[in-house]
Amino acid sequence: MLDDRAFIFAQINYLAELVEDAEVDFALAFLAAFLVDFLAVLAAFLVFLAAFLVDFLVVLAAFLVFLAAFLVDFLVVLAAFLVFLAAFLVDFLVVLAAFLVFLAAFLVDFLVVLAAFLVFFSAAFLVDFLVVLAAFLVFLAAFCSLLS
């Protein structure tokens, strides 16, 4: 009976060791499966990250090309506008200077003609007025002498 008990305990210990070994094997299998899943998810994430970075760099390059083209176009248009503005200002100043010279010459001519007109007209008018006045006074004196 003792041998039967020892045999049973030996069997129980053997089964316990088998279960313990099975638990260790299960834990190792679980850990291996977890590592495989983790590595698969990590690989998928790295592929996604690489694709995202490629897409981001393509979009960034396209944006930088667009920005460079826009800046070139903007600078060309700005340069053309500044050239046009400079030419317009030069033309405007030339026309303004010519107009001011014409205006000054016109005013000088007008004042000279006005002065000549006033001198001639006032002198001629004064002389005519004095002649008419003298003639009227002579006529009046003659008329008064006839009446008296």
N, CA and C atoms as a LAMMPS dump frame, in Angstrom:
ITEM: TIMESTEP
0
ITEM: NUMBER OF ATOMS
444
ITEM: BOX BOUNDS ff ff ff
-5.0000000000000000e+02 5.0000000000000000e+02
-5.0000000000000000e+02 5.0000000000000000e+02
-5.0000000000000000e+02 5.0000000000000000e+02
ITEM: ATOMS id mol type element x y z
1 1 1 N 0.804 -1.162 0
2 1 2 C 0 0 0
3 1 3 C 0.865 1.251 0
4 2 1 N 1.918 1.152 0.725
5 2 2 C 2.832 2.277 0.733
6 2 3 C 3.458 2.477 -0.647
7 3 1 N 3.757 1.371 -1.253
8 3 2 C 4.325 1.482 -2.582
9 3 3 C 3.311 2.053 -3.558
10 4 1 N 2.044 1.69 -3.32
11 4 2 C 1.012 2.249 -4.192
12 4 3 C 0.891 3.754 -3.987
13 5 1 N 1.013 4.127 -2.752
14 5 2 C 0.94 5.574 -2.479
15 5 3 C 2.136 6.301 -3.058
16 6 1 N 3.287 5.732 -2.898
17 6 2 C 4.484 6.357 -3.443
18 6 3 C 4.388 6.415 -4.953
19 7 1 N 3.846 5.326 -5.526
20 7 2 C 3.688 5.308 -6.964
21 7 3 C 2.698 6.381 -7.409
22 8 1 N 1.608 6.549 -6.639
23 8 2 C 0.601 7.56 -6.987
24 8 3 C 1.194 8.959 -6.848
25 9 1 N 1.93 9.184 -5.764
26 9 2 C 2.57 10.492 -5.591
27 9 3 C 3.599 10.749 -6.688
28 10 1 N 4.308 9.678 -7.05
29 10 2 C 5.283 9.822 -8.122
30 10 3 C 4.572 10.166 -9.427
31 11 1 N 3.422 9.521 -9.656
32 11 2 C 2.656 9.816 -10.852
33 11 3 C 2.116 11.254 -10.818
34 12 1 N 1.639 11.639 -9.614
35 12 2 C 1.123 13.022 -9.483
36 12 3 C 2.239 14.016 -9.705
37 13 1 N 3.412 13.769 -9.153
38 13 2 C 4.553 14.681 -9.357
39 13 3 C 4.954 14.722 -10.827
40 14 1 N 4.922 13.548 -11.474
41 14 2 C 5.262 13.483 -12.884
42 14 3 C 4.268 14.291 -13.699
43 15 1 N 2.953 14.129 -13.376
44 15 2 C 1.942 14.888 -14.103
45 15 3 C 2.069 16.383 -13.822
46 16 1 N 2.403 16.713 -12.593
47 16 2 C 2.588 18.128 -12.241
48 16 3 C 3.746 18.725 -13.03
49 17 1 N 4.828 17.951 -13.163
50 17 2 C 5.966 18.438 -13.94
51 17 3 C 5.584 18.582 -15.419
52 18 1 N 4.792 17.608 -15.905
53 18 2 C 4.328 17.726 -17.295
54 18 3 C 3.472 18.976 -17.494
55 19 1 N 2.567 19.22 -16.53
56 19 2 C 1.713 20.42 -16.623
57 19 3 C 2.575 21.665 -16.523
58 20 1 N 3.565 21.618 -15.625
59 20 2 C 4.447 22.781 -15.48
60 20 3 C 5.231 23.003 -16.76
61 21 1 N 5.73 21.932 -17.33
62 21 2 C 6.451 22.07 -18.602
63 21 3 C 5.519 22.566 -19.704
64 22 1 N 4.248 22.042 -19.674
65 22 2 C 3.278 22.494 -20.674
66 22 3 C 2.961 23.961 -20.499
67 23 1 N 2.891 24.427 -19.244
68 23 2 C 2.637 25.849 -19
69 23 3 C 3.787 26.692 -19.521
70 24 1 N 5.014 26.209 -19.264
71 24 2 C 6.178 26.949 -19.759
72 24 3 C 6.157 26.952 -21.288
73 25 1 N 5.852 25.798 -21.897
74 25 2 C 5.797 25.742 -23.354
75 25 3 C 4.691 26.647 -23.891
76 26 1 N 3.517 26.662 -23.182
77 26 2 C 2.424 27.532 -23.607
78 26 3 C 2.818 28.998 -23.503
79 27 1 N 3.502 29.34 -22.407
80 27 2 C 3.945 30.727 -22.235
81 27 3 C 4.941 31.1 -23.324
82 28 1 N 5.852 30.179 -23.639
83 28 2 C 6.823 30.465 -24.707
84 28 3 C 6.124 30.581 -26.063
85 29 1 N 5.142 29.713 -26.297
86 29 2 C 4.39 29.781 -27.554
87 29 3 C 3.6 31.084 -27.629
88 30 1 N 2.982 31.471 -26.503
89 30 2 C 2.245 32.742 -26.469
90 30 3 C 3.184 33.918 -26.724
91 31 1 N 4.36 33.872 -26.066
92 31 2 C 5.341 34.942 -26.263
93 31 3 C 5.813 34.979 -27.714
94 32 1 N 6.038 33.808 -28.32
95 32 2 C 6.471 33.763 -29.716
96 32 3 C 5.38 34.316 -30.633
97 33 1 N 4.125 33.934 -30.359
98 33 2 C 3.021 34.459 -31.181
99 33 3 C 2.885 35.965 -31.005
100 34 1 N 3.024 36.432 -29.765
101 34 2 C 2.969 37.88 -29.513
102 34 3 C 4.076 38.607 -30.254
103 35 1 N 5.291 38.048 -30.203
104 35 2 C 6.417 38.685 -30.901
105 35 3 C 6.183 38.696 -32.415
106 36 1 N 5.635 37.602 -32.949
107 36 2 C 5.349 37.567 -34.39
108 36 3 C 4.308 38.621 -34.736
109 37 1 N 3.226 38.701 -33.937
110 37 2 C 2.196 39.728 -34.185
111 37 3 C 2.768 41.131 -34.045
112 38 1 N 3.572 41.329 -33.005
113 38 2 C 4.173 42.651 -32.783
114 38 3 C 5.068 43.035 -33.953
115 39 1 N 5.887 42.077 -34.403
116 39 2 C 6.776 42.382 -35.54
117 39 3 C 5.982 42.627 -36.816
118 40 1 N 4.872 41.892 -37.003
119 40 2 C 4.038 42.126 -38.189
120 40 3 C 3.409 43.51 -38.136
121 41 1 N 2.893 43.907 -36.946
122 41 2 C 2.309 45.25 -36.803
123 41 3 C 3.378 46.318 -36.959
124 42 1 N 4.566 46.07 -36.395
125 42 2 C 5.668 47.031 -36.53
126 42 3 C 6.078 47.166 -37.994
127 43 1 N 6.148 46.046 -38.704
128 43 2 C 6.503 46.109 -40.131
129 43 3 C 5.438 46.865 -40.914
130 44 1 N 4.161 46.6 -40.611
131 44 2 C 3.089 47.325 -41.298
132 44 3 C 3.161 48.814 -40.991
133 45 1 N 3.45 49.152 -39.733
134 45 2 C 3.577 50.568 -39.364
135 45 3 C 4.743 51.216 -40.079
136 46 1 N 5.866 50.486 -40.163
137 46 2 C 7.033 51.051 -40.853
138 46 3 C 6.765 51.217 -42.342
139 47 1 N 6.037 50.274 -42.944
140 47 2 C 5.658 50.423 -44.364
141 47 3 C 4.741 51.623 -44.532
142 48 1 N 3.748 51.756 -43.623
143 48 2 C 2.857 52.922 -43.668
144 48 3 C 3.643 54.208 -43.491
145 49 1 N 4.569 54.22 -42.538
146 49 2 C 5.372 55.422 -42.285
147 49 3 C 6.22 55.772 -43.5
148 50 1 N 6.819 54.752 -44.125
149 50 2 C 7.627 55.007 -45.321
150 50 3 C 6.755 55.549 -46.45
151 51 1 N 5.572 54.955 -46.646
152 51 2 C 4.664 55.446 -47.691
153 51 3 C 4.206 56.867 -47.38
154 52 1 N 3.913 57.14 -46.113
155 52 2 C 3.508 58.497 -45.721
156 52 3 C 4.628 59.487 -45.968
157 53 1 N 5.855 59.109 -45.602
158 53 2 C 6.985 60.022 -45.827
159 53 3 C 7.222 60.253 -47.313
160 54 1 N 7.076 59.199 -48.126
161 54 2 C 7.237 59.377 -49.576
162 54 3 C 6.152 60.31 -50.102
163 55 1 N 4.903 60.064 -49.689
164 55 2 C 3.811 60.945 -50.124
165 55 3 C 4.044 62.375 -49.647
166 56 1 N 4.457 62.523 -48.398
167 56 2 C 4.701 63.859 -47.845
168 56 3 C 5.803 64.565 -48.611
169 57 1 N 6.882 63.839 -48.914
170 57 2 C 7.993 64.461 -49.644
171 57 3 C 7.589 64.802 -51.076
172 58 1 N 6.759 63.964 -51.701
173 58 2 C 6.28 64.277 -53.058
174 58 3 C 5.412 65.531 -53.028
175 59 1 N 4.5 65.604 -52.041
176 59 2 C 3.632 66.787 -51.931
177 59 3 C 4.467 68.016 -51.593
178 60 1 N 5.437 67.866 -50.702
179 60 2 C 6.301 68.99 -50.35
180 60 3 C 7.11 69.456 -51.554
181 61 1 N 7.64 68.522 -52.332
182 61 2 C 8.396 68.895 -53.533
183 61 3 C 7.493 69.602 -54.536
184 62 1 N 6.268 69.082 -54.714
185 62 2 C 5.334 69.74 -55.633
186 62 3 C 4.997 71.143 -55.146
187 63 1 N 4.796 71.289 -53.843
188 63 2 C 4.5 72.615 -53.298
189 63 3 C 5.68 73.557 -53.484
190 64 1 N 6.889 73.057 -53.255
191 64 2 C 8.07 73.92 -53.421
192 64 3 C 8.269 74.306 -54.882
193 65 1 N 7.996 73.382 -55.809
194 65 2 C 8.079 73.717 -57.242
195 65 3 C 7.031 74.771 -57.579
196 66 1 N 5.792 74.581 -57.063
197 66 2 C 4.735 75.571 -57.296
198 66 3 C 5.126 76.922 -56.714
199 67 1 N 5.665 76.911 -55.491
200 67 2 C 6.051 78.162 -54.849
201 67 3 C 7.16 78.859 -55.625
202 68 1 N 8.13 78.102 -56.09
203 68 2 C 9.213 78.696 -56.884
204 68 3 C 8.672 79.285 -58.186
205 69 1 N 7.785 78.539 -58.865
206 69 2 C 7.194 79.054 -60.114
207 69 3 C 6.365 80.295 -59.833
208 70 1 N 5.607 80.275 -58.738
209 70 2 C 4.806 81.445 -58.381
210 70 3 C 5.692 82.645 -58.089
211 71 1 N 6.768 82.43 -57.343
212 71 2 C 7.665 83.547 -57.032
213 71 3 C 8.333 84.083 -58.292
214 72 1 N 8.729 83.187 -59.2
215 72 2 C 9.338 83.649 -60.46
216 72 3 C 8.322 84.471 -61.25
217 73 1 N 7.098 83.936 -61.379
218 73 2 C 6.061 84.68 -62.103
219 73 3 C 5.778 86.017 -61.422
220 74 1 N 5.681 86.005 -60.105
221 74 2 C 5.406 87.236 -59.378
222 74 3 C 6.514 88.254 -59.586
223 75 1 N 7.764 87.788 -59.52
224 75 2 C 8.882 88.723 -59.699
225 75 3 C 8.949 89.239 -61.133
226 76 1 N 8.616 88.396 -62.116
227 76 2 C 8.603 88.859 -63.51
228 76 3 C 7.519 89.911 -63.7
229 77 1 N 6.327 89.635 -63.152
230 77 2 C 5.229 90.61 -63.277
231 77 3 C 5.569 91.893 -62.524
232 78 1 N 6.164 91.76 -61.344
233 78 2 C 6.554 92.946 -60.577
234 78 3 C 7.606 93.756 -61.328
235 79 1 N 8.586 93.077 -61.91
236 79 2 C 9.617 93.791 -62.676
237 79 3 C 8.999 94.496 -63.883
238 80 1 N 8.091 93.805 -64.584
239 80 2 C 7.428 94.435 -65.731
240 80 3 C 6.607 95.638 -65.29
241 81 1 N 5.912 95.503 -64.161
242 81 2 C 5.134 96.635 -63.648
243 81 3 C 6.039 97.796 -63.273
244 82 1 N 7.166 97.508 -62.629
245 82 2 C 8.076 98.589 -62.235
246 82 3 C 8.695 99.259 -63.461
247 83 1 N 9.015 98.479 -64.496
248 83 2 C 9.537 99.075 -65.736
249 83 3 C 8.475 99.954 -66.371
250 84 1 N 7.22 99.432 -66.423
251 84 2 C 6.117 100.222 -66.971
252 84 3 C 5.917 101.49 -66.159
253 85 1 N 5.962 101.386 -64.832
254 85 2 C 5.763 102.553 -63.978
255 85 3 C 6.875 103.573 -64.175
256 86 1 N 8.116 103.104 -64.289
257 86 2 C 9.228 104.03 -64.524
258 86 3 C 9.074 104.733 -65.869
259 87 1 N 8.717 103.968 -66.905
260 87 2 C 8.519 104.583 -68.226
261 87 3 C 7.362 105.57 -68.198
262 88 1 N 6.283 105.193 -67.516
263 88 2 C 5.143 106.098 -67.409
264 88 3 C 5.528 107.375 -66.677
265 89 1 N 6.272 107.237 -65.582
266 89 2 C 6.671 108.435 -64.83
267 89 3 C 7.606 109.318 -65.646
268 90 1 N 8.51 108.696 -66.4
269 90 2 C 9.403 109.5 -67.248
270 90 3 C 8.584 110.236 -68.304
271 91 1 N 7.683 109.515 -68.97
272 91 2 C 6.833 110.16 -69.977
273 91 3 C 5.971 111.253 -69.351
274 92 1 N 5.408 110.96 -68.196
275 92 2 C 4.57 111.955 -67.524
276 92 3 C 5.371 113.194 -67.168
277 93 1 N 6.592 113.003 -66.64
278 93 2 C 7.408 114.156 -66.269
279 93 3 C 7.851 114.946 -67.501
280 94 1 N 8.133 114.245 -68.606
281 94 2 C 8.502 114.959 -69.843
282 94 3 C 7.32 115.783 -70.335
283 95 1 N 6.14 115.173 -70.352
284 95 2 C 4.947 115.905 -70.805
285 95 3 C 4.637 117.05 -69.856
286 96 1 N 4.781 116.808 -68.559
287 96 2 C 4.537 117.873 -67.583
288 96 3 C 5.531 119.017 -67.757
289 97 1 N 6.793 118.672 -67.957
290 97 2 C 7.796 119.722 -68.173
291 97 3 C 7.493 120.511 -69.443
292 98 1 N 7.12 119.8 -70.519
293 98 2 C 6.779 120.496 -71.764
294 98 3 C 5.559 121.388 -71.56
295 99 1 N 4.561 120.897 -70.82
296 99 2 C 3.377 121.707 -70.557
297 99 3 C 3.729 122.935 -69.729
298 100 1 N 4.584 122.765 -68.728
299 100 2 C 4.965 123.916 -67.899
300 100 3 C 5.778 124.935 -68.699
301 101 1 N 6.651 124.454 -69.58
302 101 2 C 7.401 125.378 -70.445
303 101 3 C 6.43 126.118 -71.364
304 102 1 N 5.477 125.373 -71.962
305 102 2 C 4.473 126.004 -72.817
306 102 3 C 3.655 127.014 -72.024
307 103 1 N 3.246 126.653 -70.816
308 103 2 C 2.445 127.553 -69.989
309 103 3 C 3.232 128.811 -69.63
310 104 1 N 4.498 128.632 -69.269
311 104 2 C 5.324 129.8 -68.94
312 104 3 C 5.489 130.703 -70.167
313 105 1 N 5.765 130.102 -71.332
314 105 2 C 5.906 130.9 -72.554
315 105 3 C 4.591 131.594 -72.895
316 106 1 N 3.478 130.88 -72.745
317 106 2 C 2.173 131.475 -73.017
318 106 3 C 1.908 132.646 -72.077
319 107 1 N 2.2 132.447 -70.777
320 107 2 C 1.971 133.539 -69.826
321 107 3 C 2.861 134.742 -70.125
322 108 1 N 4.105 134.485 -70.471
323 108 2 C 5.002 135.606 -70.822
324 108 3 C 4.469 136.318 -72.054
325 109 1 N 4.11 135.549 -73.082
326 109 2 C 3.563 136.174 -74.294
327 109 3 C 2.268 136.921 -73.991
328 110 1 N 1.404 136.312 -73.201
329 110 2 C 0.146 136.97 -72.857
330 110 3 C 0.391 138.271 -72.106
331 111 1 N 1.315 138.247 -71.138
332 111 2 C 1.591 139.467 -70.376
333 111 3 C 2.243 140.539 -71.249
334 112 1 N 3.123 140.109 -72.16
335 112 2 C 3.748 141.088 -73.073
336 112 3 C 2.688 141.705 -73.972
337 113 1 N 1.814 140.863 -74.533
338 113 2 C 0.757 141.371 -75.405
339 113 3 C -0.205 142.252 -74.619
340 114 1 N -0.545 141.831 -73.409
341 114 2 C -1.439 142.635 -72.573
342 114 3 C -0.802 143.974 -72.226
343 115 1 N 0.481 143.932 -71.865
344 115 2 C 1.157 145.192 -71.545
345 115 3 C 1.204 146.096 -72.78
346 116 1 N 1.537 145.511 -73.932
347 116 2 C 1.592 146.322 -75.156
348 116 3 C 0.211 146.861 -75.491
349 117 1 N -0.808 146.016 -75.325
350 117 2 C -2.166 146.453 -75.595
351 117 3 C -2.573 147.574 -74.657
352 118 1 N -2.261 147.401 -73.365
353 118 2 C -2.635 148.432 -72.401
354 118 3 C -1.873 149.727 -72.636
355 119 1 N -0.592 149.59 -72.947
356 119 2 C 0.19 150.814 -73.206
357 119 3 C -0.328 151.491 -74.467
358 120 1 N -0.504 150.707 -75.525
359 120 2 C -0.978 151.294 -76.764
360 120 3 C -2.388 151.834 -76.62
361 121 1 N -3.279 150.993 -76.051
362 121 2 C -4.671 151.395 -75.976
363 121 3 C -4.861 152.553 -75.006
364 122 1 N -4.189 152.489 -73.863
365 122 2 C -4.376 153.583 -72.9
366 122 3 C -3.738 154.867 -73.425
367 123 1 N -2.563 154.756 -74.041
368 123 2 C -1.93 155.967 -74.57
369 123 3 C -2.747 156.517 -75.74
370 124 1 N -3.154 155.622 -76.634
371 124 2 C -3.938 156.076 -77.78
372 124 3 C -5.288 156.606 -77.322
373 125 1 N -5.905 155.92 -76.356
374 125 2 C -7.188 156.372 -75.846
375 125 3 C -7.038 157.725 -75.148
376 126 1 N -5.965 157.85 -74.37
377 126 2 C -5.74 159.113 -73.67
378 126 3 C -5.495 160.252 -74.657
379 127 1 N -4.69 159.964 -75.669
380 127 2 C -4.428 160.996 -76.68
381 127 3 C -5.719 161.342 -77.409
382 128 1 N -6.479 160.324 -77.827
383 128 2 C -7.756 160.584 -78.513
384 128 3 C -8.72 161.337 -77.604
385 129 1 N -8.757 160.932 -76.341
386 129 2 C -9.652 161.6 -75.401
387 129 3 C -9.26 163.068 -75.232
388 130 1 N -7.961 163.295 -75.1
389 130 2 C -7.515 164.685 -74.939
390 130 3 C -7.77 165.509 -76.208
391 131 1 N -7.595 164.9 -77.366
392 131 2 C -7.86 165.609 -78.625
393 131 3 C -9.336 165.929 -78.737
394 132 1 N -10.187 164.957 -78.416
395 132 2 C -11.633 165.175 -78.484
396 132 3 C -12.036 166.215 -77.459
397 133 1 N -11.455 166.132 -76.258
398 133 2 C -11.773 167.115 -75.221
399 133 3 C -11.335 168.522 -75.65
400 134 1 N -10.143 168.588 -76.225
401 134 2 C -9.668 169.893 -76.692
402 134 3 C -10.565 170.421 -77.805
403 135 1 N -10.972 169.521 -78.701
404 135 2 C -11.85 169.949 -79.794
405 135 3 C -13.196 170.386 -79.246
406 136 1 N -13.684 169.652 -78.24
407 136 2 C -14.959 170.024 -77.646
408 136 3 C -14.854 171.374 -76.943
409 137 1 N -13.748 171.591 -76.252
410 137 2 C -13.57 172.881 -75.571
411 137 3 C -13.432 174.026 -76.58
412 138 1 N -12.758 173.762 -77.663
413 138 2 C -12.633 174.787 -78.715
414 138 3 C -14.005 175.062 -79.311
415 139 1 N -14.758 173.995 -79.568
416 139 2 C -16.103 174.165 -80.104
417 139 3 C -16.983 174.902 -79.111
418 140 1 N -16.859 174.586 -77.851
419 140 2 C -17.674 175.252 -76.829
420 140 3 C -17.286 176.737 -76.715
421 141 1 N -16.002 176.982 -76.787
422 141 2 C -15.565 178.384 -76.711
423 141 3 C -16.05 179.143 -77.932
424 142 1 N -16.013 178.511 -79.068
425 142 2 C -16.484 179.182 -80.285
426 142 3 C -17.98 179.395 -80.226
427 143 1 N -18.675 178.415 -79.695
428 143 2 C -20.121 178.527 -79.61
429 143 3 C -20.502 179.614 -78.6
430 144 1 N -19.782 179.665 -77.485
431 144 2 C -20.052 180.692 -76.494
432 144 3 C -19.726 182.082 -77.044
433 145 1 N -18.723 182.189 -77.812
434 145 2 C -18.385 183.503 -78.393
435 145 3 C -19.4 183.911 -79.45
436 146 1 N -20.031 182.988 -80.067
437 146 2 C -21.09 183.323 -81.013
438 146 3 C -22.315 183.821 -80.286
439 147 1 N -22.589 183.262 -79.167
440 147 2 C -23.762 183.652 -78.407
441 147 3 C -23.537 184.989 -77.694
442 148 1 N -22.426 185.35 -77.441
443 148 2 C -22.245 186.582 -76.705
444 148 3 C -22.029 187.763 -77.569
